């Protein structure tokens, strides 16, 4: 179970990194859809980290 949590955290951090990269790249190059996708990736990664830290759903 520890490996699963580590892999989930790593993937969430990748999502956060992609979100930040998309926002920065969109700010440099321009465009509107990049901000949306950047925020969605950032939110997905941050939300997953939040649920992982909070304990998430417990399995019986």
N, C-alpha and C positions, 0 to 999 in steps of 0.2 A: 504494500500500500504506500510505502514511503517513496518508491520509485514513481508511482503514478502521480503523487502530489508534486514531486520535483519536475516531472515532465509537463504537468499542467501549468505550473508556475513558469517554466521556461517558455512554453508556447504563449502564455499570456504576456510575458515580457517582450516576445517577438512582435506580438500584435501591437503593443504600446509603442515599440520602436518604429514599426511600419506606419502607424498613425502619425507620429511626430514627423517622420521623414516626408510623408505625403503633405502634411500641412506646410512644412518648411519649403518643400519643392514647389508647391502651389503658390506660396507667397513670392518666391523668386521668379518663377516663370509666368504665373498668372493663370486665371481660370477659376471657375466656381465649384465644379464637381469635385475637385481634389480636396477642398475644405470639408465637404460632406463626407467623402470616403475616409479622410483622415480622422475626423471626429468619430465616425462609426468604429473604425479600428481601435482608436484610443479608448472609446467607451467599452468596447467588447473586452479588451485586455484588462482595463482597470476593473471592470465589473467582475471578471473571472477571478482576478487576484483578491478582490473584496470577499467574494463567496468562499474562496479557498481559505483565506485567513479566518473568516468567521466560523468556519466549520462545515458549511454547506449542508446538504441533506444527509441525514444519517441513514444508513442501510441497516435493516434488521438482521 
